[in-house]
Each structure stands twice: as structure tokens, then as C-alpha cells.
Amino acid sequence: MRVIIDADVCVGAGQCVLAAPEVFDQRDEDGIVVLLLENPPADLEEDTEHAALLCPALAIRTADE
């Protein structure tokens, strides 16, 4: 799995961080998403997919590699 974020549309809601804190973080100054793992391991794929679904700005996409 590969994770793609569009930080330009991120609204800083933090739902991704709550759903998959090993994969996502937020910048301190504005709350914009930061990707920690572009290719999360298999055991984090379900949480990562859930985070993408929770994103109110649809700033997260996942793709199979």
C-alpha cells in the first residue's frame, strides 16, 4: 500500500492522526497532515484505510503497489 496526501486541501481536523497515529501526524503550527510512513506495513493498512475514509477534506488516498 502507498499513501498519498494532498496537504493543500487538508483542513487540520486530525481524524487521520486519531485513526492511524503511526502513519500520520500534524504540523504544530497549523495542524496540517504530515505523512510518517508512505508505505505502511500490512498490519497498519486497515487503520490507514480507515483514516482516509474519515478525512473530511478527502486529502488522503491509498493505492495498491
PQR file with spaces between the fields and no chain letter, atoms N, CA, C, O and H, PARSE charges and radii, in Angstrom:
ATOM       1  N    MET     1       0.844   -1.180    0.000 -0.4000 1.5000
ATOM       2  CA   MET     1       0.000    0.000    0.000 -0.0000 2.0000
ATOM       3  C    MET     1       0.887    1.241    0.000  0.5500 1.7000
ATOM       4  O    MET     1       1.921    1.298    0.665 -0.5500 1.4000
ATOM       5  N    ARG     2       0.450    2.214   -0.758 -0.4000 1.5000
ATOM       6  CA   ARG     2       1.122    3.516   -0.775 -0.0000 2.0000
ATOM       7  C    ARG     2       0.101    4.564   -0.358  0.5500 1.7000
ATOM       8  O    ARG     2      -1.054    4.523   -0.784 -0.5500 1.4000
ATOM       9  H    ARG     2      -0.390    2.168   -1.298  0.4000 1.0000
ATOM      10  N    VAL     3       0.535    5.509    0.483 -0.4000 1.5000
ATOM      11  CA   VAL     3      -0.335    6.577    0.961 -0.0000 2.0000
ATOM      12  C    VAL     3       0.067    7.876    0.268  0.5500 1.7000
ATOM      13  O    VAL     3       1.248    8.215    0.186 -0.5500 1.4000
ATOM      14  H    VAL     3       1.472    5.542    0.829  0.4000 1.0000
ATOM      15  N    ILE     4      -0.925    8.585   -0.220 -0.4000 1.5000
ATOM      16  CA   ILE     4      -0.703    9.866   -0.892 -0.0000 2.0000
ATOM      17  C    ILE     4      -1.547   10.912   -0.170  0.5500 1.7000
ATOM      18  O    ILE     4      -2.745   10.713    0.029 -0.5500 1.4000
ATOM      19  H    ILE     4      -1.884    8.309   -0.153  0.4000 1.0000
ATOM      20  N    ILE     5      -0.934   12.015    0.220 -0.4000 1.5000
ATOM      21  CA   ILE     5      -1.683   13.082    0.873 -0.0000 2.0000
ATOM      22  C    ILE     5      -1.621   14.345    0.017  0.5500 1.7000
ATOM      23  O    ILE     5      -0.648   14.589   -0.697 -0.5500 1.4000
ATOM      24  H    ILE     5       0.039   12.177    0.059  0.4000 1.0000
ATOM      25  N    ASP     6      -2.669   15.125    0.108 -0.4000 1.5000
ATOM      26  CA   ASP     6      -2.719   16.424   -0.546 -0.0000 2.0000
ATOM      27  C    ASP     6      -2.819   17.464    0.562  0.5500 1.7000
ATOM      28  O    ASP     6      -3.914   17.867    0.957 -0.5500 1.4000
ATOM      29  H    ASP     6      -3.459   14.927    0.688  0.4000 1.0000
ATOM      30  N    ALA     7      -1.673   17.888    1.052 -0.4000 1.5000
ATOM      31  CA   ALA     7      -1.623   18.827    2.178 -0.0000 2.0000
ATOM      32  C    ALA     7      -2.292   20.153    1.851  0.5500 1.7000
ATOM      33  O    ALA     7      -2.714   20.868    2.760 -0.5500 1.4000
ATOM      34  H    ALA     7      -0.784   17.561    0.731  0.4000 1.0000
ATOM      35  N    ASP     8      -2.399   20.495    0.572 -0.4000 1.5000
ATOM      36  CA   ASP     8      -3.021   21.763    0.185 -0.0000 2.0000
ATOM      37  C    ASP     8      -4.519   21.806    0.497  0.5500 1.7000
ATOM      38  O    ASP     8      -5.077   22.887    0.688 -0.5500 1.4000
ATOM      39  H    ASP     8      -2.056   19.914   -0.167  0.4000 1.0000
ATOM      40  N    VAL     9      -5.170   20.649    0.552 -0.4000 1.5000
ATOM      41  CA   VAL     9      -6.602   20.638    0.847 -0.0000 2.0000
ATOM      42  C    VAL     9      -6.898   20.222    2.300  0.5500 1.7000
ATOM      43  O    VAL     9      -8.047   20.282    2.737 -0.5500 1.4000
ATOM      44  H    VAL     9      -4.717   19.771    0.398  0.4000 1.0000
ATOM      45  N    CYS    10      -5.889   19.811    3.027 -0.4000 1.5000
ATOM      46  CA   CYS    10      -6.062   19.385    4.419 -0.0000 2.0000
ATOM      47  C    CYS    10      -6.618   20.542    5.256  0.5500 1.7000
ATOM      48  O    CYS    10      -6.174   21.685    5.146 -0.5500 1.4000
ATOM      49  H    CYS    10      -4.955   19.762    2.672  0.4000 1.0000
ATOM      50  N    VAL    11      -7.609   20.205    6.097 -0.4000 1.5000
ATOM      51  CA   VAL    11      -8.210   21.213    6.972 -0.0000 2.0000
ATOM      52  C    VAL    11      -7.731   21.083    8.421  0.5500 1.7000
ATOM      53  O    VAL    11      -8.171   21.835    9.291 -0.5500 1.4000
ATOM      54  H    VAL    11      -7.970   19.277    6.185  0.4000 1.0000
ATOM      55  N    GLY    12      -6.846   20.146    8.675 -0.4000 1.5000
ATOM      56  CA   GLY    12      -6.261   20.013   10.010 -0.0000 2.0000
ATOM      57  C    GLY    12      -7.204   19.464   11.065  0.5500 1.7000
ATOM      58  O    GLY    12      -7.064   19.788   12.245 -0.5500 1.4000
ATOM      59  H    GLY    12      -6.489   19.536    7.969  0.4000 1.0000
ATOM      60  N    ALA    13      -8.158   18.640   10.664 -0.4000 1.5000
ATOM      61  CA   ALA    13      -9.123   18.091   11.618 -0.0000 2.0000
ATOM      62  C    ALA    13      -8.496   17.057   12.556  0.5500 1.7000
ATOM      63  O    ALA    13      -8.979   16.862   13.671 -0.5500 1.4000
ATOM      64  H    ALA    13      -8.271   18.376    9.706  0.4000 1.0000
ATOM      65  N    GLY    14      -7.438   16.402   12.117 -0.4000 1.5000
ATOM      66  CA   GLY    14      -6.734   15.449   12.971 -0.0000 2.0000
ATOM      67  C    GLY    14      -7.351   14.069   13.050  0.5500 1.7000
ATOM      68  O    GLY    14      -6.892   13.243   13.838 -0.5500 1.4000
ATOM      69  H    GLY    14      -7.046   16.560   11.211  0.4000 1.0000
ATOM      70  N    GLN    15      -8.369   13.794   12.265 -0.4000 1.5000
ATOM      71  CA   GLN    15      -9.004   12.478   12.286 -0.0000 2.0000
ATOM      72  C    GLN    15      -8.033   11.379   11.862  0.5500 1.7000
ATOM      73  O    GLN    15      -8.087   10.264   12.382 -0.5500 1.4000
ATOM      74  H    GLN    15      -8.742   14.465   11.624  0.4000 1.0000
ATOM      75  N    CYS    16      -7.157   11.690   10.931 -0.4000 1.5000
ATOM      76  CA   CYS    16      -6.188   10.701   10.464 -0.0000 2.0000
ATOM      77  C    CYS    16      -5.215   10.309   11.576  0.5500 1.7000
ATOM      78  O    CYS    16      -4.852    9.141   11.718 -0.5500 1.4000
ATOM      79  H    CYS    16      -7.113   12.595   10.509  0.4000 1.0000
ATOM      80  N    VAL    17      -4.809   11.280   12.343 -0.4000 1.5000
ATOM      81  CA   VAL    17      -3.875   11.019   13.443 -0.0000 2.0000
ATOM      82  C    VAL    17      -4.537   10.147   14.504  0.5500 1.7000
ATOM      83  O    VAL    17      -3.896    9.256   15.062 -0.5500 1.4000
ATOM      84  H    VAL    17      -5.103   12.229   12.228  0.4000 1.0000
ATOM      85  N    LEU    18      -5.791   10.391   14.779 -0.4000 1.5000
ATOM      86  CA   LEU    18      -6.513    9.572   15.748 -0.0000 2.0000
ATOM      87  C    LEU    18      -6.690    8.144   15.248  0.5500 1.7000
ATOM      88  O    LEU    18      -6.620    7.201   16.036 -0.5500 1.4000
ATOM      89  H    LEU    18      -6.312   11.115   14.326  0.4000 1.0000
ATOM      90  N    ALA    19      -6.917    7.973   13.957 -0.4000 1.5000
ATOM      91  CA   ALA    19      -7.164    6.651   13.393 -0.0000 2.0000
ATOM      92  C    ALA    19      -5.885    5.846   13.155  0.5500 1.7000
ATOM      93  O    ALA    19      -5.889    4.622   13.288 -0.5500 1.4000
ATOM      94  H    ALA    19      -6.974    8.738   13.316  0.4000 1.0000
ATOM      95  N    ALA    20      -4.797    6.526   12.806 -0.4000 1.5000
ATOM      96  CA   ALA    20      -3.545    5.835   12.475 -0.0000 2.0000
ATOM      97  C    ALA    20      -2.341    6.689   12.886  0.5500 1.7000
ATOM      98  O    ALA    20      -1.651    7.238   12.027 -0.5500 1.4000
ATOM      99  H    ALA    20      -4.793    7.520   12.698  0.4000 1.0000
ATOM     100  N    PRO    21      -2.088    6.802   14.182 -0.5600 1.5000
ATOM     101  CA   PRO    21      -1.004    7.678   14.657  0.2800 2.0000
ATOM     102  C    PRO    21       0.396    7.228   14.254  0.5500 1.7000
ATOM     103  O    PRO    21       1.340    8.016   14.310 -0.5500 1.4000
ATOM     104  N    GLU    22       0.536    5.979   13.854 -0.4000 1.5000
ATOM     105  CA   GLU    22       1.843    5.504   13.396 -0.0000 2.0000
ATOM     106  C    GLU    22       2.127    5.968   11.970  0.5500 1.7000
ATOM     107  O    GLU    22       3.276    5.972   11.528 -0.5500 1.4000
ATOM     108  H    GLU    22      -0.231    5.338   13.809  0.4000 1.0000
ATOM     109  N    VAL    23       1.070    6.360   11.254 -0.4000 1.5000
ATOM     110  CA   VAL    23       1.201    6.726    9.842 -0.0000 2.0000
ATOM     111  C    VAL    23       1.118    8.240    9.626  0.5500 1.7000
ATOM     112  O    VAL    23       1.773    8.782    8.736 -0.5500 1.4000
ATOM     113  H    VAL    23       0.137    6.357   11.613  0.4000 1.0000
ATOM     114  N    PHE    24       0.303    8.918   10.450 -0.4000 1.5000
ATOM     115  CA   PHE    24       0.065   10.348   10.258 -0.0000 2.0000
ATOM     116  C    PHE    24       0.399   11.153   11.508  0.5500 1.7000
ATOM     117  O    PHE    24       0.300   10.659   12.631 -0.5500 1.4000
ATOM     118  H    PHE    24      -0.230    8.477   11.173  0.4000 1.0000
ATOM     119  N    ASP    25       0.792   12.394   11.289 -0.4000 1.5000
ATOM     120  CA   ASP    25       0.990   13.367   12.359 -0.0000 2.0000
ATOM     121  C    ASP    25       0.481   14.699   11.825  0.5500 1.7000
ATOM     122  O    ASP    25       0.038   14.793   10.681 -0.5500 1.4000
ATOM     123  H    ASP    25       0.873   12.795   10.377  0.4000 1.0000
ATOM     124  N    GLN    26       0.550   15.722   12.663 -0.4000 1.5000
ATOM     125  CA   GLN    26       0.139   17.061   12.247 -0.0000 2.0000
ATOM     126  C    GLN    26       1.244   18.046   12.556  0.5500 1.7000
ATOM     127  O    GLN    26       1.957   17.909   13.550 -0.5500 1.4000
ATOM     128  H    GLN    26       0.910   15.645   13.593  0.4000 1.0000
ATOM     129  N    ARG    27       1.380   19.050   11.686 -0.4000 1.5000
ATOM     130  CA   ARG    27       2.344   20.122   11.945 -0.0000 2.0000
ATOM     131  C    ARG    27       1.854   20.929   13.130  0.5500 1.7000
ATOM     132  O    ARG    27       0.661   21.209   13.243 -0.5500 1.4000
ATOM     133  H    ARG    27       0.800   19.161   10.879  0.4000 1.0000
ATOM     134  N    ASP    28       2.756   21.301   14.004 -0.4000 1.5000
ATOM     135  CA   ASP    28       2.398   22.065   15.201 -0.0000 2.0000
ATOM     136  C    ASP    28       1.818   23.435   14.876  0.5500 1.7000
ATOM     137  O    ASP    28       0.892   23.887   15.548 -0.5500 1.4000
ATOM     138  H    ASP    28       3.725   21.074   13.912  0.4000 1.0000
ATOM     139  N    GLU    29       2.348   24.096   13.860 -0.4000 1.5000
ATOM     140  CA   GLU    29       1.952   25.474   13.600 -0.0000 2.0000
ATOM     141  C    GLU    29       0.548   25.626   13.009  0.5500 1.7000
ATOM     142  O    GLU    29      -0.114   26.636   13.248 -0.5500 1.4000
ATOM     143  H    GLU    29       3.101   23.728   13.315  0.4000 1.0000
ATOM     144  N    ASP    30       0.081   24.624   12.233 -0.4000 1.5000
ATOM     145  CA   ASP    30      -1.232   24.806   11.599 -0.0000 2.0000
ATOM     146  C    ASP    30      -2.098   23.546   11.557  0.5500 1.7000
ATOM     147  O    ASP    30      -3.219   23.593   11.049 -0.5500 1.4000
ATOM     148  H    ASP    30       0.618   23.803   12.039  0.4000 1.0000
ATOM     149  N    GLY    31      -1.611   22.439   12.071 -0.4000 1.5000
ATOM     150  CA   GLY    31      -2.397   21.211   12.118 -0.0000 2.0000
ATOM     151  C    GLY    31      -2.486   20.435   10.824  0.5500 1.7000
ATOM     152  O    GLY    31      -3.205   19.439   10.752 -0.5500 1.4000
ATOM     153  H    GLY    31      -0.701   22.400   12.483  0.4000 1.0000
ATOM     154  N    ILE    32      -1.769   20.869    9.797 -0.4000 1.5000
ATOM     155  CA   ILE    32      -1.807   20.187    8.502 -0.0000 2.0000
ATOM     156  C    ILE    32      -1.147   18.808    8.623  0.5500 1.7000
ATOM     157  O    ILE    32      -0.155   18.640    9.331 -0.5500 1.4000
ATOM     158  H    ILE    32      -1.185   21.679    9.855  0.4000 1.0000
ATOM     159  N    VAL    33      -1.711   17.843    7.927 -0.4000 1.5000
ATOM     160  CA   VAL    33      -1.246   16.460    7.981 -0.0000 2.0000
ATOM     161  C    VAL    33       0.217   16.330    7.548  0.5500 1.7000
ATOM     162  O    VAL    33       0.686   17.015    6.639 -0.5500 1.4000
ATOM     163  H    VAL    33      -2.517   17.979    7.351  0.4000 1.0000
ATOM     164  N    VAL    34       0.913   15.428    8.233 -0.4000 1.5000
ATOM     165  CA   VAL    34       2.279   15.055    7.893 -0.0000 2.0000
ATOM     166  C    VAL    34       2.284   13.534    7.755  0.5500 1.7000
ATOM     167  O    VAL    34       1.799   12.830    8.641 -0.5500 1.4000
ATOM     168  H    VAL    34       0.532   14.871    8.972  0.4000 1.0000
ATOM     169  N    LEU    35       2.814   13.038    6.679 -0.4000 1.5000
ATOM     170  CA   LEU    35       2.874   11.606    6.431 -0.0000 2.0000
ATOM     171  C    LEU    35       4.150   11.044    7.044  0.5500 1.7000
ATOM     172  O    LEU    35       5.251   11.462    6.687 -0.5500 1.4000
ATOM     173  H    LEU    35       3.208   13.610    5.960  0.4000 1.0000
ATOM     174  N    LEU    36       4.003   10.099    7.964 -0.4000 1.5000
ATOM     175  CA   LEU    36       5.149    9.473    8.623 -0.0000 2.0000
ATOM     176  C    LEU    36       5.627    8.232    7.880  0.5500 1.7000
ATOM     177  O    LEU    36       6.825    7.949    7.845 -0.5500 1.4000
ATOM     178  H    LEU    36       3.108    9.759    8.254  0.4000 1.0000
ATOM     179  N    LEU    37       4.694    7.490    7.288 -0.4000 1.5000
ATOM     180  CA   LEU    37       5.022    6.261    6.556 -0.0000 2.0000
ATOM     181  C    LEU    37       4.316    6.266    5.207  0.5500 1.7000
ATOM     182  O    LEU    37       3.096    6.112    5.144 -0.5500 1.4000
ATOM     183  H    LEU    37       3.721    7.720    7.317  0.4000 1.0000
ATOM     184  N    GLU    38       5.064    6.441    4.143 -0.4000 1.5000
ATOM     185  CA   GLU    38       4.463    6.434    2.810 -0.0000 2.0000
ATOM     186  C    GLU    38       3.988    5.034    2.430  0.5500 1.7000
ATOM     187  O    GLU    38       3.004    4.880    1.707 -0.5500 1.4000
ATOM     188  H    GLU    38       6.055    6.567    4.194  0.4000 1.0000
ATOM     189  N    ASN    39       4.690    4.023    2.918 -0.4000 1.5000
ATOM     190  CA   ASN    39       4.337    2.627    2.655 -0.0000 2.0000
ATOM     191  C    ASN    39       4.177    1.901    3.985  0.5500 1.7000
ATOM     192  O    ASN    39       5.092    1.203    4.423 -0.5500 1.4000
ATOM     193  H    ASN    39       5.489    4.149    3.505  0.4000 1.0000
ATOM     194  N    PRO    40       3.021    2.059    4.632 -0.5600 1.5000
ATOM     195  CA   PRO    40       2.828    1.420    5.931  0.2800 2.0000
ATOM     196  C    PRO    40       2.841   -0.108    5.820  0.5500 1.7000
ATOM     197  O    PRO    40       2.434   -0.663    4.800 -0.5500 1.4000
ATOM     198  N    PRO    41       3.306   -0.775    6.863 -0.5600 1.5000
ATOM     199  CA   PRO    41       3.311   -2.244    6.846  0.2800 2.0000
ATOM     200  C    PRO    41       1.887   -2.796    6.841  0.5500 1.7000
ATOM     201  O    PRO    41       0.928   -2.084    7.140 -0.5500 1.4000
ATOM     202  N    ALA    42       1.771   -4.052    6.503 -0.4000 1.5000
ATOM     203  CA   ALA    42       0.469   -4.705    6.345 -0.0000 2.0000
ATOM     204  C    ALA    42      -0.406   -4.581    7.588  0.5500 1.7000
ATOM     205  O    ALA    42      -1.626   -4.457    7.475 -0.5500 1.4000
ATOM     206  H    ALA    42       2.550   -4.630    6.260  0.4000 1.0000
ATOM     207  N    ASP    43       0.198   -4.614    8.764 -0.4000 1.5000
ATOM     208  CA   ASP    43      -0.605   -4.551    9.988 -0.0000 2.0000
ATOM     209  C    ASP    43      -1.206   -3.176   10.239  0.5500 1.7000
ATOM     210  O    ASP    43      -2.053   -3.030   11.120 -0.5500 1.4000
ATOM     211  H    ASP    43       1.188   -4.715    8.857  0.4000 1.0000
ATOM     212  N    LEU    44      -0.784   -2.160    9.481 -0.4000 1.5000
ATOM     213  CA   LEU    44      -1.347   -0.814    9.626 -0.0000 2.0000
ATOM     214  C    LEU    44      -2.258   -0.423    8.463  0.5500 1.7000
ATOM     215  O    LEU    44      -2.808    0.679    8.452 -0.5500 1.4000
ATOM     216  H    LEU    44      -0.096   -2.278    8.766  0.4000 1.0000
ATOM     217  N    GLU    45      -2.419   -1.300    7.501 -0.4000 1.5000
ATOM     218  CA   GLU    45      -3.217   -0.957    6.320 -0.0000 2.0000
ATOM     219  C    GLU    45      -4.678   -0.681    6.655  0.5500 1.7000
ATOM     220  O    GLU    45      -5.255    0.267    6.124 -0.5500 1.4000
ATOM     221  H    GLU    45      -1.973   -2.195    7.510  0.4000 1.0000
ATOM     222  N    GLU    46      -5.277   -1.468    7.504 -0.4000 1.5000
ATOM     223  CA   GLU    46      -6.681   -1.261    7.847 -0.0000 2.0000
ATOM     224  C    GLU    46      -6.892    0.092    8.527  0.5500 1.7000
ATOM     225  O    GLU    46      -7.835    0.811    8.196 -0.5500 1.4000
ATOM     226  H    GLU    46      -4.808   -2.238    7.935  0.4000 1.0000
ATOM     227  N    ASP    47      -6.023    0.439    9.472 -0.4000 1.5000
ATOM     228  CA   ASP    47      -6.118    1.736   10.144 -0.0000 2.0000
ATOM     229  C    ASP    47      -5.896    2.884    9.163  0.5500 1.7000
ATOM     230  O    ASP    47      -6.548    3.923    9.260 -0.5500 1.4000
ATOM     231  H    ASP    47      -5.257   -0.145    9.740  0.4000 1.0000
ATOM     232  N    THR    48      -4.983    2.696    8.228 -0.4000 1.5000
ATOM     233  CA   THR    48      -4.687    3.723    7.242 -0.0000 2.0000
ATOM     234  C    THR    48      -5.870    3.951    6.312  0.5500 1.7000
ATOM     235  O    THR    48      -6.213    5.095    6.014 -0.5500 1.4000
ATOM     236  H    THR    48      -4.454    1.851    8.149  0.4000 1.0000
ATOM     237  N    GLU    49      -6.496    2.876    5.854 -0.4000 1.5000
ATOM     238  CA   GLU    49      -7.693    2.988    5.016 -0.0000 2.0000
ATOM     239  C    GLU    49      -8.819    3.693    5.780  0.5500 1.7000
ATOM     240  O    GLU    49      -9.527    4.530    5.222 -0.5500 1.4000
ATOM     241  H    GLU    49      -6.218    1.946    6.097  0.4000 1.0000
ATOM     242  N    HIS    50      -8.972    3.352    7.040 -0.4000 1.5000
ATOM     243  CA   HIS    50      -9.998    3.983    7.874 -0.0000 2.0000
ATOM     244  C    HIS    50      -9.723    5.488    8.008  0.5500 1.7000
ATOM     245  O    HIS    50     -10.644    6.300    7.933 -0.5500 1.4000
ATOM     246  H    HIS    50      -8.396    2.672    7.493  0.4000 1.0000
ATOM     247  N    ALA    51      -8.467    5.845    8.203 -0.4000 1.5000
ATOM     248  CA   ALA    51      -8.095    7.260    8.311 -0.0000 2.0000
ATOM     249  C    ALA    51      -8.457    8.013    7.033  0.5500 1.7000
ATOM     250  O    ALA    51      -8.954    9.138    7.093 -0.5500 1.4000
ATOM     251  H    ALA    51      -7.718    5.185    8.264  0.4000 1.0000
ATOM     252  N    ALA    52      -8.212    7.401    5.891 -0.4000 1.5000
ATOM     253  CA   ALA    52      -8.545    8.045    4.615 -0.0000 2.0000
ATOM     254  C    ALA    52     -10.048    8.281    4.503  0.5500 1.7000
ATOM     255  O    ALA    52     -10.484    9.319    4.006 -0.5500 1.4000
ATOM     256  H    ALA    52      -7.809    6.487    5.843  0.4000 1.0000
ATOM     257  N    LEU    53     -10.828    7.324    4.963 -0.4000 1.5000
ATOM     258  CA   LEU    53     -12.286    7.471    4.913 -0.0000 2.0000
ATOM     259  C    LEU    53     -12.793    8.553    5.870  0.5500 1.7000
ATOM     260  O    LEU    53     -13.803    9.200    5.596 -0.5500 1.4000
ATOM     261  H    LEU    53     -10.474    6.481    5.367  0.4000 1.0000
ATOM     262  N    LEU    54     -12.102    8.746    6.979 -0.4000 1.5000
ATOM     263  CA   LEU    54     -12.515    9.740    7.980 -0.0000 2.0000
ATOM     264  C    LEU    54     -12.148   11.171    7.606  0.5500 1.7000
ATOM     265  O    LEU    54     -12.718   12.116    8.150 -0.5500 1.4000
ATOM     266  H    LEU    54     -11.282    8.220    7.202  0.4000 1.0000
ATOM     267  N    CYS    55     -11.213   11.340    6.694 -0.4000 1.5000
ATOM     268  CA   CYS    55     -10.706   12.671    6.362 -0.0000 2.0000
ATOM     269  C    CYS    55     -11.825   13.544    5.781  0.5500 1.7000
ATOM     270  O    CYS    55     -12.350   13.235    4.711 -0.5500 1.4000
ATOM     271  H    CYS    55     -10.749   10.572    6.251  0.4000 1.0000
ATOM     272  N    PRO    56     -12.198   14.634    6.473 -0.5600 1.5000
ATOM     273  CA   PRO    56     -13.291   15.478    5.981  0.2800 2.0000
ATOM     274  C    PRO    56     -12.943   16.232    4.691  0.5500 1.7000
ATOM     275  O    PRO    56     -13.838   16.623    3.941 -0.5500 1.4000
ATOM     276  N    ALA    57     -11.657   16.432    4.433 -0.4000 1.5000
ATOM     277  CA   ALA    57     -11.242   17.161    3.232 -0.0000 2.0000
ATOM     278  C    ALA    57     -10.885   16.218    2.082  0.5500 1.7000
ATOM     279  O    ALA    57     -10.548   16.668    0.988 -0.5500 1.4000
ATOM     280  H    ALA    57     -10.930   16.114    5.042  0.4000 1.0000
ATOM     281  N    LEU    58     -10.961   14.897    2.337 -0.4000 1.5000
ATOM     282  CA   LEU    58     -10.553   13.904    1.328 -0.0000 2.0000
ATOM     283  C    LEU    58      -9.116   14.149    0.844  0.5500 1.7000
ATOM     284  O    LEU    58      -8.814   14.043   -0.344 -0.5500 1.4000
ATOM     285  H    LEU    58     -11.235   14.531    3.226  0.4000 1.0000
ATOM     286  N    ALA    59      -8.252   14.476    1.794 -0.4000 1.5000
ATOM     287  CA   ALA    59      -6.862   14.775    1.482 -0.0000 2.0000
ATOM     288  C    ALA    59      -5.954   13.554    1.462  0.5500 1.7000
ATOM     289  O    ALA    59      -4.764   13.671    1.169 -0.5500 1.4000
ATOM     290  H    ALA    59      -8.498   14.562    2.759  0.4000 1.0000
ATOM     291  N    ILE    60      -6.509   12.375    1.771 -0.4000 1.5000
ATOM     292  CA   ILE    60      -5.715   11.159    1.856 -0.0000 2.0000
ATOM     293  C    ILE    60      -6.229   10.149    0.842  0.5500 1.7000
ATOM     294  O    ILE    60      -7.428    9.887    0.756 -0.5500 1.4000
ATOM     295  H    ILE    60      -7.476   12.280    2.009  0.4000 1.0000
ATOM     296  N    ARG    61      -5.308    9.590    0.080 -0.4000 1.5000
ATOM     297  CA   ARG    61      -5.642    8.500   -0.846 -0.0000 2.0000
ATOM     298  C    ARG    61      -4.688    7.345   -0.573  0.5500 1.7000
ATOM     299  O    ARG    61      -3.558    7.546   -0.127 -0.5500 1.4000
ATOM     300  H    ARG    61      -4.333    9.802    0.150  0.4000 1.0000
ATOM     301  N    THR    62      -5.152    6.156   -0.841 -0.4000 1.5000
ATOM     302  CA   THR    62      -4.287    4.985   -0.746 -0.0000 2.0000
ATOM     303  C    THR    62      -4.314    4.275   -2.097  0.5500 1.7000
ATOM     304  O    THR    62      -5.307    4.315   -2.824 -0.5500 1.4000
ATOM     305  H    THR    62      -6.070    5.993   -1.203  0.4000 1.0000
ATOM     306  N    ALA    63      -3.210    3.633   -2.405 -0.4000 1.5000
ATOM     307  CA   ALA    63      -3.104    2.904   -3.665 -0.0000 2.0000
ATOM     308  C    ALA    63      -2.339    1.616   -3.415  0.5500 1.7000
ATOM     309  O    ALA    63      -1.400    1.578   -2.620 -0.5500 1.4000
ATOM     310  H    ALA    63      -2.403    3.600   -1.814  0.4000 1.0000
ATOM     311  N    ASP    64      -2.754    0.567   -4.103 -0.4000 1.5000
ATOM     312  CA   ASP    64      -2.012   -0.684   -4.025 -0.0000 2.0000
ATOM     313  C    ASP    64      -0.760   -0.549   -4.885  0.5500 1.7000
ATOM     314  O    ASP    64      -0.768    0.069   -5.950 -0.5500 1.4000
ATOM     315  H    ASP    64      -3.517    0.598   -4.749  0.4000 1.0000
ATOM     316  N    GLU    65       0.295   -1.141   -4.391 -0.4000 1.5000
ATOM     317  CA   GLU    65       1.546   -1.103   -5.181 -0.0000 2.0000
ATOM     318  C    GLU    65       1.796   -2.419   -5.847  0.5500 1.7000
ATOM     319  O    GLU    65       2.795   -2.576   -6.549 -0.5500 1.4000
ATOM     320  H    GLU    65       0.302   -1.643   -3.527  0.4000 1.0000
